[in-house]
Each structure stands twice: as C-alpha cells, then as structure tokens.
Amino acid sequence: MEADLPETMPTAEPAGRPKDDASRNAAELRGDLAGALVAAVITISESVPLGLVAFAALGTAFAGMGVIAGLYGAVAAGLVAALLGGAPRMISGPRASVAVIMASMIAIVASAPDIEEHGGATTAIALALLGVFVAGMAEALFGVAKLGRVIKFIPYPVIAGFMNGVAILLLLSQLRGFLGLPEHFAWSEWRGIPSQISPWGVIVAISAMMIIMVAPKISKRIPSLLAGLVGGLVLHYALSFFVDPASLGATIGNVPPVVPSFALVKLGALAGDPWIYQKFLELLPAIAILAVIAAIDSLMGAAALDSLTAGRHNSDRELIAQGLSNMASAIVGGLASSGAMGRSAASLKAGARTRRCGIISAGMVFIATVAAGPWLGYLPRSVLAAVLTVVALGMMDTWSREMVSRMRLAGPFRRTIAANLVIVIAVAGVTVLVNLMTAVIAGVMIAMVMFVRDMSKPIVRRTYDGSARRSLKVRERSEAEHLAGRAQEIIVVELDGPLFFGTADALFAAVEHLSASSRIVILDCGRLADMDATGVRLLLQLFQRLITQGKVMLVSHITKDDLNGRFLEVIAGQQIFSVCRLFADTDAALEWAEDHLLGGAGFSPAGSREFSLDEFGIALGFDTADRDHLAARIERRELSAGTVLFREGDAGDAFFMLAKGTVTIRLSSGRKSPIRLANLIPGVVFGEMAMLEGQRRSADAIADNDIVVYQMSKSGFENLVTTNPALAAKLVTNMAREIAARLRVTNNELRIVS
C-alpha cells in the first residue's frame, strides 16, 4: 500500500521564524485559512454554472435548483473528501467532466415521452442522484479492492478524447447563455440567431472572459474566475442603467431555499414502479462511466498534486474517500464530484498546509450559500457562460495539442502519433455527436484494436538453417562434412515478442512454409515475451501437424520446470511434450538435431572410441620419434563421469587432449544457471591457452561421461622446450592452428547471433 502523504509539507524555516509548536501551528492555521478562502471562491465560481449545466435538460424553471445542487455538492463532497482522502491537500467538488455526465443522466430520463406520468422532472433528478450515489459506491469499492493503480491503465488517448469531447460539449452548452439566446432556442433555426442575439450580453460575456484571462497578469492573489465573475456582474448591472435590460440577456432567476434531496424521498414512494426500475437500468452505463471518470479525474489530480508537494498520495484511500463524498453529495441533493487539481493548486499557492484547508473551505462555501443564496438568482447567465467557457478551454487536453504540433518532426514515429490522435478524435467526436457512454466504449474498443495491431507485428524475428549456425559440440571431420551436406534439413525459427491470438496464426503459417524443405524444426523462444491460451493451442496444433508430416519439433529456452513450460502443460496438457522436445538453450537443441542426423546416417555416438595420439591435430606432421618424445611427457588418465578437470580460477598448470568421451566447457561461477561454452569430443585439445599464458582458468571443464584424456603438465612442456626446442616449436604451431580454427567458428557464431 502506498504511504500516506504527511499532513504538513516539510519546508525550510526562514531565519528568525519562531520554532515552538504554538507558533508553527498558528502559521499553519493562517495558511490553511488563506488557502481555504481561495479554494472556496473558485469552488463557488465553478459550482454555480456547473449546476446550470447539470440541470439544463429540465429548462429554466429548474436553473435555481441546479445552482443549489452545485453548491451543496461542493459542501458535502469537499468536507468528506477532506476528512478521509488519501491526498490530504486535495480540494474536491463539482467538476465539468462529471457534471456533463450527470447532465446526460438527467437528460436520458427527462427525454422519456411518458416522464410526466411518473413524477416529471423530480423523478429525473431523483434517478440522477441515485446514479451518483451508486457511482460513489462503485468508486469506493475500487479503493477497497485496491484498484487505484489498475484504473490508471485505461489508455490515455481515450481519456484525452473524452476530456476534449466534454470540453466541446461544455462550450456548446454555453453558447445560448454567451449569445443571450432564449432558453427554448433550437439550433436547427440557426438562421434566426442574428435577430435573437443579445448584443450587450455578448459584450458582457467577452469582457468577463478578458478579465479572467488578464487578471493573473495583474495580481495572482485574486482568483481569476472570481475577478471575471465580479467584473462581469458589475458591468452587466452598470449597463442596465443605459440600455434595455432585455438586451443584456437573462439572469439565473429564482433560487429555491430547498435542496433537490427531497426528490430522493419521492423516489422511495415510487420504488415499486417498474418504469423507475427500467429507467435506472438505462442509466447503468452512464453510472459506470461516471464512477470511472470520477476516479481517473481524482487520481490524476492527486498525482499532479504530488509533484507540487513532493509528497505521495494513497490512491486506494483517495478512491474510497471520493466515493464516499459522491454518496454524501447525492444524499444532500448535490452534483457529482471529483478531486479538483486547479482549486488544490491555487489553495497551495495561497498557503494551504494540511487537510484542514479542505474542511474550512467546505464550511466557507456552506456559509456563503446560506448567506447569499437568495441573491444568486441575480447572476447574469452571460457572465456564468463566460466563466464556463474559460473552464472548458482549460479542459482541452494539452497532450493532444502537443501531439498535433509534433507530427511534422515525428519522423518514423509519425504513424504512432497519428494512431493515437485518431483515438482522441474518434472518442471526442462520438462524445459530441452521440453520447458519453458510446464514446468511452468506442474509445476503449479502438484502443484495444490498435493495441492488438501493434502487438501483432511479425513474431518471427529471423530464420536460418544448420549451415549458418552449428552447435558448440566439436565434431570429427567426417561428421562435420556429413552435417555440412545436410545442414538445410535443420531450420531454426527465432521468435521475438508475445505469442498470443494476434500473432499465433501468422507463426503457424510461417513455420509451415519454412519447414517444407527441412526435417527438424527448432523454435528458438529465447526472445519470447509472453504466451496466451490461444497461442499455446495453435502451437500444439502446429506440432501435431508437422509430426504427421514426419518432422521433428524442438523448442529451445523452455523447459518443463520453468514458467513457460508449466504454462504449456496447464493449457495444452502433457500431450504437448509428446510432440516436441524442450531444451534449455538453442545450442543444446542444435546439438540434439545434429546427433539425430548423424545417428540416422550410421555414425557412432561421439566419444564411443578412444583416439590414439597421432589422430590429434596437435600431432600433425610428427614422425615416430616426435610422437615418442611427446608420449614420454604425457600422462594417460581415465576419469569417471562428472569429474571436474579444472574450475574457473584454477591455475593453468596443464593442457589436455581428449581421447574418449565428451567434456563440457562452461561458465558457472556466480551464476544461477551455468552457461555452456562448448561440448568437446575426442581429438580436441583444451586448456592450452591458460598454460601458455601462465593465467588462471577462465571456465570449468567437466566430464559428461567416462573419459580418457592425455595430460601434459606445465613442467613437462617446459622440459620439452629445453630438451627438444624444435619439437616444442612444432607443437606450439599446431596449437596455434587449432586455436585459429576455433576462432573462425566463433566469428561465424557471433555473426549469426548479432
């Protein structure tokens, strides 16, 4: 669980500041009071017009009730969230994003042809409030289930498109008030706009907007929204002395002294009405979207607040608090709410220090509502429209605008940016032209399709046959020549990325095509990112089909005991292991494939016979006397399987010639799983580099089975150099030739894997 943000933000104390607790608490209280005042002013400035937006579908008769709903929502939600929230300095209340959703909920019910038969507008309000309550419950359950981080995984282009769509809807909803058009005006009659517009009202609205935009440049102490609201209000009533008041546009009108919560009481009396139940079911998609958007809005605000306070919020606790705040708001008849980053940041700049700021702010809003409630009806609609127009413009997603400007310089990423912008535009367009619910569903579906498309890039990274890469097992010349002629019978298919329903079918087709001319197919899963059930099922079908065609299927970098191997068994059962062989790495798979081809051609298993001294490349050009001199300084040793000839870090005091059996050279020091460097067969010399250089061993050498080696110690080699320098020179020359041959093989391997 994330740590809760400390109640007070640690700051350096300036020189001369009192350090006793009483002085510090007094300073914090002064800061909280100043921050609360600023937050309360901004909250009232936004909540009043948002109440009009939420209740717009009910007509002007309910405008005053919408205003009260906005203010009471700010009080209830702000208080509960401040008391319980996981981001202590977050100021919560009505927000445009959730107010628009609530407006759509009211509109859905109010637009029903038979609404008057079931309680009329009161029922529409009640069902919307019930929806806010249920959305709050869902939001709180998100927090209880610790889904704070999961909710953030909704694709950001979907969120950006939704926010842009809401901003556009908010702008469109304010056009009537901004232009002073009658409430009943229909946009289908747009030709009549010039004759019905209120020119002086437009001047007031534009002036209020200009004041809001200019105010921060004059003084940052006065909230810009308050400056615009007061300035527009003064201008409206000043002009009313000189021009016809009707040309200034309408005011809010009568604001009732009661809150809409009475509607919930009436809804209880209608609980047995099937129509009520049916309409509530129609609201469920909007309720779900309200819960998710409120949660995202709050968590994004809390994260942004962290960057200002150098703190860390508790996502799950914040979700629980925001859910409870919406439930409380619904009970008192208030609007839906969420964490408001703008108000929170403004209160911080004014001096807010603790969660007490939010509590005081809610109290200030309540006092202002009770004291000034009757006077709110005199607020001009044009001024409120100006305030919400600025709010809507501020809601436009900054990231979307930045993506548009970066398209020109995006280069190879232009398609990715364009794809994200398509999602943004699609979601915004559906939000405006259809409805919010369809927009979010469409956005998530588009994002899913584009995600699958992006993840469905070709899973086959590359393919090569046995001639391009050989196993690390050293072969006799006859075996190597035989394998060179049949190298095309081994095909390696290297996978890269996830194997899921979007890529499995393409892999199926690719392997079938590539395996047409091969006998052994190796699936290299070293870069395989993930698998899903569909991918595993298609893999099983592929293996079964190729087995019926006489192919041999090998899988590298997967074993029965690792995570991928266990997943294969869970999804496909034990039968998948009967149609393929699993190997820890591709080299082991290549070695098995080569042994399989050699065994089918009648070659004896490597290491089954003992080599004589003259069969080693190191003795090339030696006569009988030379071999006798060499044999006199060599010790023949028979060792059992598992014997360690030397370990990494041992002194290089001898070199070995493998006469029978096989030896593995590997790195194991400090590693969970040893890395095999080579598998040696009879005729190979090893360990000579460390001896000649006088260095320590760089790897381990372990007998795979019972072996026979010829061992020459460093002292024996030095004796040969002293007594027969010519022979020693021939021996070193042959060693150099063997080393050069191994280096060529290594270069080829590196060229393949690079």
N, C-alpha and C positions, 0 to 999 in steps of 0.2 A: 504494500500500500504506500502511496506517495505521502511524504511528510507534509504536515500542515504548515501553512505559512505563519511565521511568528506574528504575534499581534502588533508589534511595533517594529518598524523597519530600522535596523541599526544604522546610525549616521554618526559622523564625527562631530563632536561637540566643539563649537567655536570657543575661542579664548574668552574667558570672563563669564561663561554660561554657568548658572548655578547647577551643581551636580547632585543636590539632595533630591530624594524621591518626590517630595511635595512640589518642588519647582518643575521637575520633569513632567509630572502628571498634569500640572497646570498648563504647561506648554502644549502637551498633547491635547488637552481639552480645548484650548484655543484653536489649535489646528483642526481638530475634528469639527468644531462649530463653524469655522470658516469654510471648510470643505463641504459640510452638510448644507450650508446656505447656498453655495454654488450648485451643488447637486440638486437641491430642491427646486431652484429656479429653472434649471434646464429640464428637470423631470416634468414640471408643470407646463413648461413651454411646449414640450413634445406630447405629453399625455392628452392635453385638451384636443388638439387637432386629430390625434390618432383615435380618440373616442368617436369623433365625427366620421372618420374613415370606416371604423368597425360597424357603425350603425347606419351607414349611408343607404343601404338597401331598404331601410324602413321609412325613408323620407324625412322631411324637415321636422315633422311632429316629434320625432324621437332624437333629434340632434342634441337637445339638452341632456337627455338621459345618457347619450353616448359620452358627453363631456364628463358627467359624474362617474360613469363606469371607468373612464380612463384614469381619473384622479384616485378613485377608491382602489383600483387595481394597483396604482403606484404605491399607495399606502400599505396595503396588505402584503403585496409581493415584496416590496422593499424592506419591510420590517422582518418578515420570516426569513428571507434570504440573508439579511444582515446578521440575524441571530444565529443561524445554523450553517451558513455557507462554508465551503472549503477554500474560498478565495476571500479572506476577511474584508478587504477593502473594495470589493465589488459592489456597485450600486445597481440594483435591479428594478425593473419596472416595465411598463408597456414599451414595445419596440415595433418599428414599422413592419419588420419581417413577420412577426407573429400576429400583429393587428390585421394585416391583409388576409392571413389565413382565417382568422376569426370572422372577418367580414364575409369571406366566401361561405363560411358555415351558416351565418345568418341568412345570406342570400339564397342558399340552397333551400332552406326551409321556407323562407318568406316568399319565394317564387312559386311555391306549390299552388295550383289553381284552387284547392279547397282549404287553404290555410285558415280562412275566416271561420270555417265550420269547426275548427279545432283550436280556437283560442287566439287566432290572429297573430299580431306582432309579438305579443307577450310570450307565446309558445316558441316563436323563432328565437327570441332572446334566451329563454329558458333552456332550450336544447343546445344552443351555442355555449351557454355557461356550463351545462352538464358535460359538453365535449371538452371544454377547458379543464374541468375537474378530472375527467378520465385521462386526458393527455398528461396532466400533472402526476397522476398515479403512475402512468407508464414511465414518465421521466424519472420519478423516484425509484421505480423498480430497476431502471437502467443502472442507477447508482448502487442499489442493493446487490445486484448481480455483478457489480464491478465491471460494467461495460464502458466505463469512462474513456478508455483508450480505443476500444473497438469502434465506437461511434465515429471517431475521427477518421476512420478508414474509408468513409464514403468519399468517392473521387472528388477532388477539389473542383474540376471543371463543372461537375453537376451543381455543387454548392454555388460556384461563381455564376453560373447561368441562372440559377434560381434567384440569387440576390439581385442580379441585373433585371430579371423579369419582374420581381417585386418592386424594384425601384421604378421601372417603367409604369407598372400598374398604379403606383402611388402618384407618379407625375400625372397620369391620365385622370386619376380620380380628383385631382386638384384643379383641373382645367376650368371646370364650371365656376368654382369659387374665385379662381385667379382672374377670370374674364368677367365675373359678375353675372354669369348667365343664370336664368331661372332654374330652380331645382328640377323642374319637370322637363327641361330641355332635352330633346333626343338628338343624338349625334347624326342620325340619318337626315336631319333637317339642317345640315351644316351650312347650306346656302343662306340661312337666316341669321347666322352668327353676327354679321356686322350690325344688323338692326336691333339686336337684343343685348349687345355687349354693353357693359358699364364702363365707359372710358375712364372716369375718375377713379373707379375701383381698381382698374388696371394700373393706373399711376401709383395708387397707394401700395398695391402689391409689389410693383417693381421697386418702389422706394424702400419698402421693408426689406426686400431681398438685398438691395445695395447696402443698407445699414448693416445687415447681418454679415456681409462679406467684408465691409470696410472696418467694422468695429474692432476686430482683433488687432488691426494695424494702429489704432488709436489708443486702445487700452486693453490689456489682457486680463484685467481684474474683473471686468464686467462681461458676463457670458454673452456671446454674440447673439444667440437666439432671443435672450431677454431684451437686448438692445433693439433688435428688429421688431419684436413684439410691441414694446413700449413706443418706439418711434413710429411704427405703422399706426398704432392706436391713436396717438396724438395727432398725426397727420390726418387720419380719417375724420376725427371729430372737429379738427380745425377747419377742414374743407367744408364740413357740413354747414358752417355759417355763411359760406359764399356760394355754394352750388346746391342743386336739388339733392337731398339725401338719398333719393332713389337711385341717382346716377353713381353713388358710391358703392352700391351693392348691399347685400343683406348682412345682418348680424346673426349670431347663433340663435337668439330668441330665448324663450322661457327655459330656464334650467330648473327642473323639479327638485324639491328638497329631499326626495327619496332616492334610494339606490335600486338598481334593477334586480337585486336579490329576491324581491318579492315574487319574481317570475318563477323561481325555483319552487316556492311554496305552492304556486298554482300548478306547476308541473306535477307535483306529488298527487294532486287531485285528479290529474289526467293519466296517471300511470297505467291504468287498465285499458287505455285506448290503444288498439292495435296500430292505428295510424302513427301514434307517437313512437312506438317501437320501430315501425318501418322507417320513419324519417331518421331515427337515431342510427339505424344500420347504414343508411345512405351517408351519414356523416363520418363513419368509421375511417375511411381512407384519409379524410381531412384531419381527423383526430390523430391518426398515426403520424402524419406528416408534421402536424403541429408539435407533437412530442419530440420528434427527431430534430426538427429545425430549431426549436427552443433549446434543446440540449447542445446542438452544434454551436449555436449562437453564443450560448453561455460559456462553453468550453474554449471556443476561440477567443472570446473576450478575456477569460481568465488567463489563457496563455499569453496574450498580449500584455496583460497587466503584470504578469511575472517579469517581463522584460523591463518594465518601469520600476519595479520594486526590488529587483534582484532576489525575488522570493520564488517559492514553488507551491502551487496550489494543489489541493487534493481533489482530483477530478470526480471521484465517486461521491465524496461528501457534497461537492458542489451540485452534482446532479440530484441528489436526494433533497437538498435544500431548495433548489429551483423547482423541483416537482411539487414539494410541499407549498411553496409560495404560489404556484399556479392554482393549487387546490384551495388555498386560503382566499385568493383573489376571486375564484369562481363563487365561493360561499358568500362573499360580501357583494357579489354582482359586478366585479371588476373585469378588466380586459386581461387577456393572456399576457404573460411577461417573460422576460429572459434577462440575463446579465447584460448591462449596457456599458460597453467599454468607453464610449465618449464621455458619459457622465462620470464614470470612475476616474478617468484620466484627469478631467477638469477638477474633481474634488481633491485628487492627489496634489495637483499643482497649487491648489489653494491652501494646502497644509494638512490634509487628512492623514491620520496616523494609524488608527485602529478601526475595527468593525463598528465601534460606537458611532462613527460618522454616518453609516447607513441607517442606523436606528434613529439618530437625531434627524436625519434628512426625511425619513418617513413621517416622523412627528411633525416636522415643519410643513410638509405637504398636507397633512391632515388638518392642521390649524388653518392654513391658507384656504383649504376647501370649505371648511365650516364658516370662516370669517368672510370670504369673498365669493362664496358660491352663488348667491343671487346676482352678483354683478358680472359673472362670467357670460351671461346672455348678451352683454353689450359688446362682446369681442367681435370685430368685423371678420367675416368669412374670408375676405380677400387677404387680410393680414395672416390669418391661420394658414391659408393656402400658400402664401409666400414662405412661411416657416417650414411647412412640409415639403415644398419644392426644393428648398435648400437641403433638407434632410434626405430627400430622395436622390438628389445629385451626389450627396456624400456617400450614399449606399452603393453607387455604381462601383463594381469591383475593379480595384486598381490593377490587379494582376492581369485581368483581361485586356485592359488598355495597353499595358506594357507589352503583352504578347503581340498585339497588333503592330506596335511600333518596332518590335524586334524581328518581325517576319523578314524584312529586307536583308538583315545581316545574319540570319539564322544559318545560311549555308545548307549543310547536309541535314540539319535538324528542322528545316522548314516544314517538312511533311508532318513531323511530330507536333509542332506548334499548330499547324493548320488543323490537324485532327482534334486537338484539344479545343481549339476555337469553334470547330463545328459542334462539339458537345455544348459549349457555352451558348452559342447562338440558337441551337435547337431547343435547349431547355428554356432559355429566355423567351423564344418565340412561342413555344407551346404554353408557357405560363401566361403570356399576354393574350394569345388567340383562343386558347381552350380553357384550361383551369390549372390551378396549382398542383392538384393531385396527379393529373395526367402528366404534367411537366416533370415532376420528380421521378415518376415511374419510367417515363420515356428516357430521362437522363441516365438513370441507373442502367437501363437496358442498353442504351447506346454505349455507355462506358464499358459494360460487360462485353459487348460485341467487339469493341475496339481493343479491349484487353486481350481477348482470345485471339484476335487477328495479330496483335503484336507478339504474343507468346507463340503463335503458330508459325514462326519462321522455320526454315528447314532444319530439322533436328539432326540430319546427317552432316557432320562437320566436314568430313573427308573420308575417302576410301583408298585403300592401297592393297596390293597383293603381297604374296610371300617373297617376291623378288625385291621389293622396296624395303622390307624390314625382315630381318631374321631374328630368331630368338638369341638370347645370350649364351645358349649352350654351344660350346665349341665342338665342331664336327670333324670327323675324318674326311680326307679329301674325296673319297669315293661317295660318302654320304652327302657331302656338300654339293658335289657335281650332280648327283641324282636330284637333290632338292631344287637346284637351280633350274633343272629342266621341267620341274612340276610346280614351280612357285605360283603359277596362276591358279592352281587349284585351291589355294588358301586366300580368302578375301577377308580383310579387316574393315569393319564399318564403325567409324568413330562417331559417337553420339555427343551432342552438345545442347544442353537446355533441358526443359521438362518434357517428360513423356506423358502426355495426357490426351484427352479426347480430341484436342485440336491438332496434335502432331502425330498421333499413333497411326492413323490411316496412311499418312504420307510416308512414314517409316516402313509400313507394311509393303507399299508399292515399290519403294526404293530398294529394299532388301531383296524382294522377289526378282526385280530386274537385274540387280548386281550378282545374284547367286546363280544366274543361268549358266555361267561357264565355270563354276567352282564346285568343289566337293565339300569344303569346310568353310563355314561362315563364323567369324568371330565378331560379336558385338562388344565393342570397347565402351564400357559405361563409366569410364574414369571422369568424364565431364557431365555426367547425367545429373541434372539439378534435382529432379523430383519425379514421382510417378503417381498416377491416379488409377482407379479401378479399371477404367476404360482402356488405358494404356496397357495394363497388365493382361487384360483379357485378349486384346488384339495381339500382344506378344505371344501368348500361349497359342493362339490360332496360327500365327506365323510359324512358330516352331513345329507345330504338328503338321502343317502343310509341307514344310521343307523336309521333314523326316520322311514323309511318304514319298518324296522325290529322291530319296537316297542321300540327302545332305546330312552333314554332321554340324550341330549347332553348339557353339561355345560362347560363354558370356564371361567377360573379364571385369574385374573390380567389383564383383558382387560375390559374396559367399553366403552359405546358409545361415551363418551366425550373425551377420551384420544386419543393419536396419533394413536395407533394401531387400536382402534375402528373406528376412522374416515377413516383409510386406508381400513379396511374391507368393510365399506359402499361404498367407492369410487370404489373399484374393483368389489365387488360382489353385491352391491345394498342392499336395505333394506331387501331383501328376506333372507339374511344370519341370520338376527336377529329373523326370524320366525322359524328357525330350531335349534336354540341354545339359551341358556340363558347366559348372561355375569355377572360376579361378580368381585368385586374389589380385592378379595383375595380368596385363596383356602379354608380357613376356612368357609367363607360365602357360598361357593359352597357346601361344605360338609354338612353344617347345612341345606341348602335347600334340599339336597338329602336325608338326614335322615328324615326331616319333611315329604318329599314326600312319603317315605316308610311307615312311621308311619300313615300318613293320609290315605293311601291305605288300611291299616290294621284296620282302625276304631278308632284309638286313637284320643282323643280330642286335639285340639291345646294346646301347653304348656301355662300354666298360665291362663287357662279359668275358673278354680275353685279356691276357697280360701282354703288354708291349715289351719288346726287347730294347736294349739301349740304342741299337743302331737304327731303330724306327723313329726316333725323335728328331725333329728338325734341328735341334741344337747340335746334333752329331753329324750334320750334313757335311760331306767332304772329308770325314775322318777315315783313316785307314785302320787296319787291325791294331797297329801299335798305339795309335792315338786313342782308340777305344779302350785298350788295356790300361793305358795311363789314366784315363778318365775313370774307369771302373774301379781302379785301386783307391780312388779318393771319394767314392760314392758308397753310401750305406743303403742297402735294400731293407725297407720296413713294411711289414704287414700290419694294418690298422683296422680296427672294427668300426662299424657304422656309428656315427655320432662323435667320433674322435675329433677334437679340436687341434688342428695342426699349429695354428697360431691365432692370436686375437689382436684386434686393433690396439695399437700402443705397445705391443711386444717389440723386443729388439729384433732387427733384421739380421739374424746370425746364420742364415742358411737359405738355400733355394731348393725347390722340389721339382721332380719330373714324375708325373702321374702315369703309372704303368697299367693299372687296372682299377675299375670302379669309377665313381664320379665324385667330384668335390664342388661344393658351393662356396663362392666368394660373396660375402655380404657385409653390409654396414648394420650394426646393431647397437653400438654404444649410444646411450641417451635417447633411444627411440622406442616407442611402444611396439611398433612392428618393424622387424628387420627389412632392409632393402636389399634385394638380391642384385648383385652386380654382374655375376657370370656363373655359368654352370660348366665345369671343366670335365673333359673326357680324356681317356688315355692318349698319350702323345703330346700333352701340353706341359709346358714349363711354367711355374709360377713362383712368386716370392723372390725373384731375382733382382727386381728394382730396388727394394729396401736394402738388400745385401750389398749391391754395388754402390749405392749412395751412402751406405752407413746410417740410414734413417730407421725410424720405427715403423711397424706395420700400419698400413692405412685402412685395413679391413680385416674381417675374420675369414678363416678357411676351415670348413667343417666337412668331414666325410659323410656323403649321403648314404653310403653302404660300405661293405667291406672293401678296402682298397689296398693297393700296393704302390708305394712311392719309392723313388730313388732320391736320396737326400745328400746334398753336398754342403758341408758346413763352411763358414767363412774362413776358418783356419785351413781347411782342405783346399779351398780355392786359392788362398794366398800361397800355399805350398806349391800349387801347380804353377802359379805365376813365377815363383822363384826357380823351380827346377826345370820347367819347360815353358818358357815365355811364348814361344811360337804357337804351341797348342793352346795356351791361355788366350792368345790373341784371336785364334780361330773360333774358340768357344764364345768369346765376347762378341765377335762379329755375327755369329749365328743367333746369339741372344738379341742383338740389335735388330736383325732381320725379323725375328719373331715379334718383337715389340712393335716394329713398324707395321707389320701386318695387322696386329690388333688395333693400332691407332687408325688405320684405314677403315676398319669395320666400325669403330666408334664414331668416326666422322660421318659415315653413312647413316648411322643410327640418329645422330644429332640432326642431320639434315632432314630426316623423316619426321622427327617429333617437333621440330621448330616451326 
